[in-house]
Amino acid sequence: MSHWVIHRNQSDRKLYIDEFDNESEAISKRNDYMEIYHDVIIVDQSDINELYLRARKASTKKIKNKK
């Protein structure tokens, strides 16, 4: 299962996403980013699916409210 390390430098706030094949690589990279003052989270495919469903639901709700 893929794991994504989503991180943002605290100074410029630009969003970055790195993909890894296993959790241990993702954890190692997360720790590296935390040392250089990045906000960071690891998500897997089920997290991505949940985010997608929530974003789609929110988007659909906005469209219905505009009608």
Summary of the structure (lengths in Angstrom):
residues: 67
radius of gyration: 15.1
end to end distance: 40.2
largest distance: 48.0
contacts: 159
relative contact order: 0.20
helix: 52%
strand: 30%
